[in-house]
Amino acid sequence: MVERQDPKRGDKHAGEARKSTREDRLKAALKANMAKRKAQARARAGAEGHPDKTKTT
């Protein structure tokens, strides 16, 4: 017969693995967000030097 673990109790190491997996996901999301923000900032900085074609003066 196969023993089943209570999902609420779990294994000590399972919690640690879950925590590190969550941290890895958060780290990757933060890195992607920072890259996106840097790209947006570069685009804005580049756009300031050139006149916008949609504006009418």
Phi and psi in degrees as GROMACS dihedral restraints (atoms count N, CA, C in turn):
[ dihedral_restraints ]
;  ai    aj    ak    al  type     phi  dphi    fc
    3     4     5     6     1   -94.0    20    10
    4     5     6     7     1   131.6    20    10
    6     7     8     9     1   -79.2    20    10
    7     8     9    10     1   138.4    20    10
    9    10    11    12     1  -112.2    20    10
   10    11    12    13     1   136.2    20    10
   12    13    14    15     1   -90.5    20    10
   13    14    15    16     1   146.7    20    10
   15    16    17    18     1   -69.0    20    10
   16    17    18    19     1   122.2    20    10
   18    19    20    21     1   -62.4    20    10
   19    20    21    22     1   -25.7    20    10
   21    22    23    24     1   -74.5    20    10
   22    23    24    25     1   -37.9    20    10
   24    25    26    27     1   -77.2    20    10
   25    26    27    28     1   -52.6    20    10
   27    28    29    30     1    63.5    20    10
   28    29    30    31     1  -169.1    20    10
   30    31    32    33     1  -105.5    20    10
   31    32    33    34     1   147.6    20    10
   33    34    35    36     1   -57.0    20    10
   34    35    36    37     1   -42.9    20    10
   36    37    38    39     1   -75.0    20    10
   37    38    39    40     1   -24.2    20    10
   39    40    41    42     1   -65.3    20    10
   40    41    42    43     1   -38.9    20    10
   42    43    44    45     1   -63.9    20    10
   43    44    45    46     1   -40.6    20    10
   45    46    47    48     1   -66.6    20    10
   46    47    48    49     1   -41.2    20    10
   48    49    50    51     1   -65.6    20    10
   49    50    51    52     1   -41.0    20    10
   51    52    53    54     1   -64.1    20    10
   52    53    54    55     1   -39.8    20    10
   54    55    56    57     1   -64.6    20    10
   55    56    57    58     1   -45.0    20    10
   57    58    59    60     1   -68.6    20    10
   58    59    60    61     1   -34.7    20    10
   60    61    62    63     1   -64.4    20    10
   61    62    63    64     1   -42.4    20    10
   63    64    65    66     1   -63.7    20    10
   64    65    66    67     1   -43.4    20    10
   66    67    68    69     1   -62.8    20    10
   67    68    69    70     1   -38.7    20    10
   69    70    71    72     1   -63.8    20    10
   70    71    72    73     1   -41.9    20    10
   72    73    74    75     1   -65.3    20    10
   73    74    75    76     1   -43.3    20    10
   75    76    77    78     1   -64.2    20    10
   76    77    78    79     1   -40.0    20    10
   78    79    80    81     1   -62.1    20    10
   79    80    81    82     1   -44.4    20    10
   81    82    83    84     1   -65.7    20    10
   82    83    84    85     1   -39.9    20    10
   84    85    86    87     1   -66.1    20    10
   85    86    87    88     1   -40.5    20    10
   87    88    89    90     1   -64.7    20    10
   88    89    90    91     1   -42.4    20    10
   90    91    92    93     1   -62.1    20    10
   91    92    93    94     1   -43.6    20    10
   93    94    95    96     1   -65.4    20    10
   94    95    96    97     1   -40.6    20    10
   96    97    98    99     1   -64.5    20    10
   97    98    99   100     1   -42.6    20    10
   99   100   101   102     1   -64.7    20    10
  100   101   102   103     1   -41.0    20    10
  102   103   104   105     1   -62.9    20    10
  103   104   105   106     1   -41.0    20    10
  105   106   107   108     1   -63.9    20    10
  106   107   108   109     1   -44.3    20    10
  108   109   110   111     1   -65.8    20    10
  109   110   111   112     1   -38.8    20    10
  111   112   113   114     1   -64.2    20    10
  112   113   114   115     1   -41.4    20    10
  114   115   116   117     1   -63.5    20    10
  115   116   117   118     1   -40.8    20    10
  117   118   119   120     1   -64.1    20    10
  118   119   120   121     1   -42.0    20    10
  120   121   122   123     1   -64.9    20    10
  121   122   123   124     1   -41.0    20    10
  123   124   125   126     1   -64.5    20    10
  124   125   126   127     1   -40.1    20    10
  126   127   128   129     1   -65.0    20    10
  127   128   129   130     1   -41.5    20    10
  129   130   131   132     1   -65.9    20    10
  130   131   132   133     1   -42.0    20    10
  132   133   134   135     1   -64.7    20    10
  133   134   135   136     1   -38.8    20    10
  135   136   137   138     1   -69.8    20    10
  136   137   138   139     1   -33.9    20    10
  138   139   140   141     1   -72.5    20    10
  139   140   141   142     1   -28.3    20    10
  141   142   143   144     1   -67.1    20    10
  142   143   144   145     1   -30.6    20    10
  144   145   146   147     1   -77.2    20    10
  145   146   147   148     1   -19.4    20    10
  147   148   149   150     1  -112.3    20    10
  148   149   150   151     1   138.7    20    10
  150   151   152   153     1   -66.0    20    10
  151   152   153   154     1   141.8    20    10
  153   154   155   156     1   -80.9    20    10
  154   155   156   157     1   128.4    20    10
  156   157   158   159     1   -71.6    20    10
  157   158   159   160     1   -21.5    20    10
  159   160   161   162     1   -83.8    20    10
  160   161   162   163     1   -16.9    20    10
  162   163   164   165     1   -78.9    20    10
  163   164   165   166     1   142.9    20    10
  165   166   167   168     1  -115.7    20    10
  166   167   168   169     1   134.5    20    10
